[in-house]
Amino acid sequence: MIDKILKDIKGLIKVQDKAKFIKQNIPYLAFFYIGNIFSHHIRSYVGGDLLDKIFQGILEIDTMSFIPSIQAPDILAGIVIAAIIKLVVYTKSKNAKKFRQGKEYGSARWGTRKDIEPYMDEKFENNILITQTERLTMNGRPPNPKYARNKNVLVIGGSGSGKTRFYVKPNLMQMHSSYCVTDPKGTIVLECGKMLEDNGYEIKILNTINFKKSMKYNPFAYLKSEKDILKLVQTIIA
């Protein structure tokens, strides 16, 4: 129980956004003021214990001065009252059930430009192009980790639907990284190869159908251990 209270107190005084913190705590100045003047009011009574003075002060509330007191006990009383109210409100809001009224059947909706903006890089070239207006940053560690996403994209479409024309080629033109392209028609290298070479890319072609049009690849040059041999055998069998 004590640990829970201490945890709530730590959460209460934790400051992440100073402007927001000040704005949220302005209403509690009213409770400080009430505690301050009421403390000054009941301290004027002589005799009796604290509880008697509180009840007497409530009965004679119309005689209370509304001028804030600068005496230490009254300032302390105001702080304590404001802190108690703040702790109660914080604890209640923290443990409150979060209802989503009107969304019992789901809240899915079409995304807007504002929704995708945090996922896009300010520099156009540093993005994966998804649509004409939507992009995904290549930065694996964006300023806000909340918006970090993997870079896998699944494109589904029939023959002639424009998968190469409207997705593959525009992203090759971004030229922000290395590329490994499967080109079954053999047209991508003809249409984009010159552009990539002019921008410093080294192009290598592996043609398993017509070896006359393929660069050579000697897998044995990469065998360094028995594990490498097993991997090569499994690759050939597969």
C-alpha positions in Angstrom: 0.0 0.0 0.0 2.8 2.4 1.0 4.7 1.5 -2.2 1.7 2.3 -4.3 1.2 5.7 -2.6 4.9 6.5 -3.1 4.7 5.5 -6.7 1.6 7.8 -7.2 3.5 10.7 -5.5 6.5 10.2 -7.9 4.1 10.2 -10.9 2.5 13.3 -9.5 5.6 15.4 -9.4 7.2 14.0 -12.6 7.6 16.8 -15.1 7.9 16.0 -18.8 6.4 19.1 -20.4 6.8 22.2 -18.2 4.2 24.3 -20.0 1.6 21.4 -19.7 2.6 20.8 -16.1 2.0 24.4 -15.2 -1.3 24.5 -17.1 -2.6 21.4 -15.4 -1.7 22.7 -11.9 -3.1 26.2 -12.1 -6.6 25.1 -10.8 -4.9 23.8 -7.6 -3.9 27.3 -6.7 -7.5 27.8 -5.7 -7.2 24.9 -3.2 -4.0 26.4 -1.9 -5.8 29.8 -1.4 -8.7 28.1 0.4 -6.4 26.1 2.7 -4.3 29.2 3.4 -7.1 31.5 4.4 -9.0 28.8 6.4 -5.8 27.9 8.3 -5.4 31.6 9.2 -9.1 31.8 10.2 -9.0 28.8 12.6 -5.7 29.7 14.1 -7.3 32.8 15.5 -9.4 30.7 17.9 -8.1 30.1 21.4 -8.6 26.8 23.3 -9.9 23.5 22.0 -8.2 21.0 19.8 -7.8 21.2 16.0 -11.0 19.4 15.2 -13.0 21.8 17.4 -11.4 24.8 15.7 -12.2 23.4 12.3 -15.9 22.9 13.2 -16.0 26.4 14.8 -14.4 27.9 11.7 -17.0 26.3 9.4 -19.8 27.6 11.6 -18.3 31.1 11.5 -17.2 31.0 7.9 -18.8 34.4 7.2 -16.3 36.1 9.5 -13.3 34.7 7.7 -10.9 37.1 6.0 -10.2 36.5 2.3 -6.8 38.1 2.3 -4.1 35.5 1.9 -1.8 34.9 4.8 2.0 35.0 4.4 2.7 33.2 7.8 4.5 29.9 7.5 1.8 27.6 9.1 -0.9 29.0 6.7 1.3 28.7 3.6 2.1 25.1 4.7 -1.5 24.3 5.2 -2.4 25.6 1.7 0.3 23.5 0.2 -0.8 20.4 2.0 -4.5 20.9 1.0 -3.6 21.4 -2.6 -1.2 18.4 -2.6 -3.9 16.1 -1.1 -6.5 17.2 -3.7 -4.0 16.7 -6.5 -3.1 13.2 -5.2 -6.7 12.2 -5.0 -7.5 13.4 -8.5 -4.4 11.8 -9.9 -5.0 8.5 -8.3 -8.7 8.5 -9.4 -7.8 9.3 -13.0 -5.0 6.8 -13.1 -7.3 3.9 -11.9 -10.3 5.1 -13.9 -11.7 2.7 -16.5 -11.1 3.9 -20.0 -14.4 3.7 -21.9 -14.6 4.4 -25.7 -18.2 5.5 -26.0 -19.6 5.0 -29.5 -16.7 2.8 -30.6 -18.1 -0.5 -29.4 -17.9 -2.0 -32.9 -14.5 -0.7 -33.7 -12.8 2.6 -34.6 -11.2 1.8 -37.9 -11.2 4.6 -40.4 -9.4 5.8 -43.5 -6.1 7.5 -42.6 -5.4 11.1 -43.4 -2.3 13.0 -44.4 -1.8 14.0 -40.8 -1.7 10.4 -39.7 1.2 9.4 -42.1 3.3 12.6 -41.5 5.2 11.3 -38.4 6.3 8.2 -40.5 7.8 10.2 -43.3 11.3 11.7 -43.6 11.5 15.4 -44.3 14.1 14.7 -47.0 12.1 13.2 -49.9 15.0 10.9 -51.1 15.2 9.2 -47.7 11.8 7.5 -48.0 10.2 4.4 -49.4 7.5 5.5 -51.8 4.2 3.8 -51.0 1.8 6.0 -52.9 1.9 9.4 -54.6 1.4 11.1 -51.2 2.3 8.5 -48.6 5.9 7.6 -47.8 7.9 5.6 -45.1 11.2 6.9 -43.8 14.3 4.7 -44.3 15.6 5.9 -40.9 15.5 2.9 -38.6 15.8 5.2 -35.5 13.4 8.2 -36.0 13.5 11.0 -33.4 10.4 9.5 -31.8 10.8 5.6 -31.4 7.0 5.4 -31.4 7.0 5.8 -35.2 9.7 3.3 -36.0 8.5 0.7 -38.5 10.1 -2.2 -40.4 10.6 -1.6 -44.1 8.8 -4.6 -45.5 6.2 -3.9 -48.1 3.8 -6.4 -49.7 2.5 -5.4 -53.1 -0.3 -7.5 -54.6 -1.6 -7.1 -58.2 -2.3 -9.1 -61.3 -0.2 -9.0 -64.5 -0.1 -5.6 -66.1 -1.5 -3.9 -63.0 1.6 -1.7 -62.6 3.6 -3.3 -59.8 6.9 -2.6 -61.6 5.9 0.7 -63.2 4.3 2.3 -60.2 6.2 0.8 -57.2 9.5 -0.9 -58.2 10.9 1.8 -60.6 10.0 4.8 -58.5 11.7 3.3 -55.5 14.8 2.4 -57.5 14.9 6.1 -58.5 15.1 7.1 -54.9 18.7 5.6 -54.8 18.9 5.7 -51.0 20.4 2.2 -50.5 21.6 -1.0 -52.1 19.1 -3.0 -54.1 18.6 -6.7 -54.9 16.0 -6.9 -57.7 14.3 -9.9 -59.2 13.8 -9.1 -62.9 12.1 -12.0 -64.6 11.3 -10.0 -67.7 14.8 -8.6 -68.0 13.5 -5.0 -68.6 14.3 -3.3 -65.3 18.0 -3.5 -65.8 17.6 -2.0 -69.3 15.4 0.8 -68.2 17.0 1.7 -64.9 20.6 0.3 -65.1 22.1 3.4 -66.8 20.6 5.7 -64.2 22.0 3.6 -61.4 25.5 3.4 -63.0 25.6 7.2 -63.5 24.9 7.6 -59.7 27.8 5.3 -58.6 26.0 2.0 -58.4 27.9 -1.2 -59.3 25.5 -3.5 -61.2 25.8 -7.3 -61.1 23.5 -9.6 -63.0 22.8 -13.3 -62.2 20.9 -14.9 -65.1 20.1 -18.5 -64.3 18.3 -19.0 -67.7 20.8 -17.7 -70.1 24.3 -17.9 -68.6 25.8 -16.0 -71.7 24.1 -12.9 -70.3 25.1 -13.6 -66.7 28.1 -12.6 -64.6 30.1 -15.5 -63.1 29.6 -16.6 -59.6 31.9 -19.2 -58.0 30.3 -20.4 -54.7 33.4 -22.4 -53.8 35.4 -19.2 -53.3 33.2 -18.5 -50.2 33.7 -21.9 -48.6 35.7 -21.4 -45.4 34.4 -24.2 -43.1 32.3 -27.4 -43.1 29.2 -25.4 -42.2 29.7 -23.4 -45.4 29.8 -26.7 -47.4 26.6 -27.9 -45.8 24.9 -24.5 -46.6 25.9 -24.8 -50.2 24.7 -28.3 -50.5 21.3 -27.4 -49.0 21.0 -24.5 -51.4 21.7 -26.6 -54.4 19.2 -29.3 -53.3 16.6 -26.7 -52.5 
